[in-house]
């Protein structure tokens, strides 16, 4: 569980930045070169590469260098960590609201 938490923390930190979320969104349409991606953001290429490294380190994207071109591709399976965590949180809150609903709507003699 601790490793799962560490991995989830890394993915959430990576997704916390709007630039990195923008990269993920664009890569959802297919692989793109770093140059293409960087051109869409108002920053220098070295600054943009820091974002790429964070995404790659946390397993959200993969990169391949062919010649002078580095291509990024989304690793959508990694987003399953967030989806699983959200599903778990949703179940917890649904259980809590179900219990609250029963507490508020069931007659006292049925609550025992």
N, C-alpha and C positions, 0 to 999 in steps of 0.2 A: 504494500500500500504506500509506503514512503517513496519508493521509486516512481510510482504512478503519480503521486502528488508533486514530486519534483519535475517530472515531465510536463504535467498539466500546468504548473507554475510557469515553466519556460514558454510554453505555447501561449498562455495568457499574456505574459509580458511582451512577447513578440507581437501579439495582436493588439496590444494597448496603444500602439502608435498609429496615427492616421495614414502616414506614408506607407507603412508596412501593410496595413489593411488594404490600401489602394493597390499595392503590388499583388496581393493575394487575389483581389477582385479581378484585376486585369489578366492574371495567369489562369483564372477560371475559364477564360475563353481559349486557352491554348498556350503553348510555350512561346516565349519571346526573348529576344536578346536583351542583355543588360542595357545596351545603348538605346534601344527602343523604349524600354521601361523608364530609364533615367530621363529621357527627353520630356517625359510627361510631368516631371516634378521640378519645382524651382530650387534646385540645389546643385552643387558641384558633383562630378562623378565620384570623387573619393568619399564624399558624405553619403551619397546614395549607396555606395558599395558597403558601407557600414550596416545599412538596413538589410541589404542582401545577405550579409554574413549572419546577422541575427536570425533571419528567417531560415537560413540554411542550417545553422547550428541547432536550432530547435526543431528541425525536421519538417518544416512546413513547405520548403521548396528544395529542389535539387538543382545543381548547376553542372553544366558540361562545357568544357572549353575546347573548341575546334579552331585551330589556327589562332586568329586574333579575336574571335567572337565567342563570348561566353553566353550560353543560352540557359535561361531559367525555366523550370517546369514546376507546376504545383504538385504537391504530394497530398491529395485530398484525404487519404486515410488518416493522416495525422490530426486532421480536424475532428476525427471521431472521438478523440480524447475529450474535447470540449463538449461535443454532443452527448457523450456518455455522462459526463459530469452534470450537464444541464438536465438530462433525463432523470438522474438520481435526485437532484434538487427538486424537480417538478413532482416526483413521487412523494417526497417528504412533505412538501407543502400541500399536495392534494390530500394526503392522509390526515394532515392537521386540520385542514378545512372541513374534511368529511367528519372528523370527530367533533369539531365545533358545531357543525350543522346538526348532528345528532343531539348534542348537548342542548342546543337551543330549540329544537323542534320536537324531540321525543318527550312524551309525558314522563314525569319523575319515576314512576313505578317501572317503566321499561328500561331505564338507564342502568339498572343494577345488573 
